Amino acid sequence: MIHTTDPLRDPRWVELLNRHPQASVFHTPQWLEALKRTYGYEPFVLTTSPPDQELRNGIVFCRVESWLTGRRLVSLPFSDHCQPLVDNEQDLLALLSFLRDRSKSEKWNYIELRPKAPLNAGLLIGVPLAQSKEYYLHTLDLRPSVDTIFRNFHKRSTQDKIRRAERQQLTYDEGRSDAILAKFYGLLLTTRRRHQLPPQPLEWFQNLVECFGERLKIRVVSKDGQPIAGTMTISYKQTLVYKYGGSDARYNLGGMPFVMWKAIQEGKEQGAEESDLGRSDADNPGLVDFKRHLGALCSTLTYYTYPPRAAANGALGWKTRIARNAFGWLPDSLLIAAGRLLYKHMG
């Protein structure tokens, strides 16, 4: 029999996360609470464990209800990956089959899974799930010495830029205050505009700060009082998760490699054994190379949907390009408003 539970209220969910080796920051009640506060997504866990027993497994989903993009279940919105915490393949098949059977009566447009590791081919036949999207995932081993990690950086594009930043005597700030968040958000807005995309709502980052507390840190480097690069990281277990970053392209002073190096050093000092540098689109070679030049290993993230989703057609591609061109011309206030309006439909 299949059961559901609320991961924001059921203490068994945190107990499962504490003992499961594949639990990530994206499974945590803090991440789920920030999603709920910002976008109104309702999280739930699907499990084979009865309510009066220890939680042996679980897949966490959010219900996304959108007049623009439809009704769906996603595991999880705005999360790079969210591995099903199910060690027994028979249990996993039972959970996925339950979702398949409920999808029509619940009128879900589709169900999406974003596992960190590929699913067994037998599951894809039995449910059936279809591969929908692929990304690159970058992870950096923090167990070697600091000197070894630095030597593994690409010399010209990373080591030399860090040394240049040090010669420039950039100002470095870290914390979670409203002031440093404002600096970081300004850099994020600049970066999203450069990519012709709206920024995530400021409320999303405010909620992350409030929900994660000391486990979250913003780092910003400035030149003569002008912020030029910044990152937001979250610590979970022995992993330092790099989730968001932004930079001002007018300043070629090595700010981004420098602020990443500061985060890596501090993460290692605090006992982190790995840095999750997040996902990259295959068609973003600049970001892929930046993470590769930090010495990160690259693997493939595969997302799955039921039922299969049709690939975007040419007309949709044209609409996307037109929208992105429009975003590039919007003033800051309207670009921020566009992000606040659209992101809740994009999860």
N, C-alpha and C positions, 0 to 999 in steps of 0.2 A: 504494500500500500504506500502511496506517495503522500507526503505531508508538506505543509508550508509553515514558515515561521518568520517573525519580524527580526531582522538582524540588528535593529536599533534598540530592541527591548529584551531579546532573548540572550541571557548571559552565556548560553551554550555556544553561540556563534563565536564569541571572543575566545572561549576555551578551545574550540576547534582551530582557530587561527593560530593560537599560541603553540599548538603542538604540530601543526601541519607544515611540512617543509616548503610547499608550493604556495603558501599564503603570501600575499603581497600587500603593499600599501593600498591598492585599489579595492581590496576586500574589506577594509577596516570600517567600523561604524563611523569614524571621523570623515572618511571620504564620502560615504553614503549620506551622512547627514548634510555635508556641504552640497551634494547634488540635490537633495530634497529641498533645502532652504533656497537655493538659487533658482532651480528650474522646476520645482514641484514634482520631481520624479519620486514615485513610491517604490522603495526597495522591498524585496522579499526573497527568502531562501527556499529552494525546493530541495527536499531531502527524503531519504527512505527511513529515517529515524523517527519513531513515535515521540510525541511530546513529553512522555514521562521517562525517556531514556537519553543517555548521552548522545550528542550529535556526532554521528560517525562520518557523515559526508554532507555536502551541500553545493548547490550552484546558486549564486546570487544574481538576481535580475533587477532591473528597474522597468517599471511600466512607463512608456512614453506615449502620451496622448496628445496628438497634434492635428489640428485641422489642416495644416499645410503639408505634412509629410506622413500622416497616417498613424494608426495605433500599432504598437509593436512592443516586443520584449527585447531588451538589450542587456547583455552581460559583458561589459557595463558601459554606459554612455561616458564619453570624454576620458576613457581609460585606455591606456596603450594595450593592456592585456588583462585578462581575468580568468585564470585557469580554473576549470571545474575542480573542486576539492573532493574528488571521488576516486578512490584507489581501485575499486572493483569495477571491471568493465560491465558486468551484468547489471550492477546498480546504475551505472551511467546510462546504459541502454534503456533501462526502465524509466529513468527520469526524462530522457529525451523523447522516448515514445509517448510518455504522458503528455508532454508539451505538444507533440505532433497531433495527438488525438484531441487536445483541447483547443488547438489554434482556430479551427473553424467555428466552434460554438462561441468562442470569445471574440471572434471577428478581428483577430490580429492580422495585420498585413504580412508580417513576417516575424521570425524569431532570429536573433543574431547572437552568436557566440564568438568571443575574442580570446581564445586560449593562448597561453604562452608557448605551449608545445603542440605540435600537430596531433589531430585526433586519429585514432586507429581507423584504417580503411574500412574495416568491417562495420564500424558505427555509421559511416557515411552511407553504406548500402542499407543498413537496417532501419534508419530513421525516415527518409534519407536526408542528409545534410549536403549542401553544395558549397564549395569554396567560392567566396564572393570577392574578397580583397586580399592583397598581399602588401606587406610593409617590411622594412628592415628594422630589427631590434639590435641595439648596441649596448654591450655590457663591458665594463672595465674591471679587471681583477685588481683589488687593492691590497692583496696579501703580500706582494713583494715590498721591498724597502722603498722609501720615498725616492731615494736616488735612482733606483732601478726603474720606478714608474716614470720619472722625468726622462731618463735616457731612452725609454721606449716611445716618447713623443717624437713626432716628425720634426726633424731639426729645423728646417727653414720655416715651415708654416706654424709651428707650435713653440718649440724651444726658443727660437730667435725672437718670436713675438712676445713671449713672456719676459725675456731679458730686456727687450725694448720698453715694455710697459714699466718695468722696475726702474729703468733709467729715466723715464718720464716723471717719476715720483707722483703717480696717480693717487688720488685720495680714495681710500677703501672704507666703506661703511657696511655694517651688517645688522640685522635685527628684524623686528616685526612691527615697528611703529607705523602710524599713519603717514609720517613724513617719508620714510624709506619706501613704503608701498607706493606712494604717489610718484616718486622718482622711477621706481621699477615700472609702474604702469605707463608712464610717459615713454619709456624705452620700448615697451611692448607695443604700444600704439604706433610708434615710428616704424617698428619692424613689420607689423601687420600691414601698414600702409605700403611699405616697400614691396610686399608680396601681394598687394591688391586684395586684401582681405580685411574685414572688420575685426576689432579686438574682442576677446571674451569680456563679458560684463565685469566692471570693477567689483560688483557684489560677490562674484564668484571667488575672487582672490581674498576679499575681506572675510568671507565665510571659511575659506581654507585656513587662513591665519587664526581665526577664532576657534575652529574645531581642532586643529592640530597643536596649537600652542607652541611649546618649546621644541617640538619635533620638526617644525617648519622654520626655515631661515631664508631671508632675502639678503642678497649680497649685491652691492652696487659700487662701481668704480667711476670716479669723476676726474675731469681735467679742468682746473681753474674754476671749480664750482659747477661745471656742466656734466651731468651724468652721461656716460658714454657706453656702458655695458652693465648688464645685471642678470641675475639668475634667481630662481626660486627652487629650493630643494626641500625634500621631506625625508626624514630618517625613519626607517622601519626595520626592526630586528637588526641584522648585520648588513643592511643595504642602504646606501645613500641614493635616493631617487632624484635625478634631475628632471624636472617636469616642464618648466617654462624659462625662457630666456629672451632677451632683447638687446639691441645695440643700435647706436647711432653711426651709420655708415660714413658720415663726414669725417670721423676721427679714426684714422688708420694707425692706432697707437698700441695695438695688441690687447685691448681691453677685455675682449671676450675670452681668449685663451688664459689671460691672467686671472680673471674672476673664476673661471673653471678650475684652475690650478689651486686657488685658495680654497675652494669647496672640497676638492679632492684631498688636500692636505688635512683639513680639519676633519673630514669624514674618517680618514684613516686614524687620526689621533683619537677619535671617539670610538674606535673599535669596528668600523665598517670593514667588511671583507670584499664588498662588491659595490660598484656604482652602476645603477641602471640609468643609462643615458637616453632612454626613451626610443620611440619609433621615428623612422624617417620615411617619407615617400620615395619610391624608387625613381621618380622623375625630379628629385631635388638633389642633384649630385653635389652641390655645394655643402649642404648639411651632412650628407653621407660622408664626404671627405673630411669635414671638420671633426666629426666623431671618430672616424678611422685614424686621423692623425693624432688623436689622443691615446692611441694604442688600444682602442676598444675592439672587441670581437663582434662580428656582424653575423646575425642569424636571420631567418625568415619568419615573420609573423603571418599566419594565415587565419583569416576570419571566415566564419561559416554562417549560412542562413538556411532557414526552412520557411516556406518553400524557396527554391532557387529564385534569385532576382535577376531580371534581364539586365544585360550590360547597357550602359548609357548610350543612346543613339547620337547621331551627328547633331540633330537639332538641340538636344540638351547640352552638348558640348558648346555650341554657339551661344546659347543662353548663358552658360557659365562664364564664357569669355566676356560677353557684353556686361554682365553683372560685375565682374572683377574690374573691368575698365572703369565702370561707374564708381566703384569703391575708391579707386585711385584718385578720383577728382573731388570726392566729398570733403568738406571741412571736418575738422576733428569732432565737433559736436554731433554732426550727423552720422559720422562713421561710428562713433561710440553708441549712438542711438540705434543704428542698424544692428550692431552686435547684440545689444540688449534685446532687441526684437527677435532676431533670427536664431540665436544659439539654442534656445530651448526647443526649437523644432529640429535641430541637427543631431541631437544625441543618438 
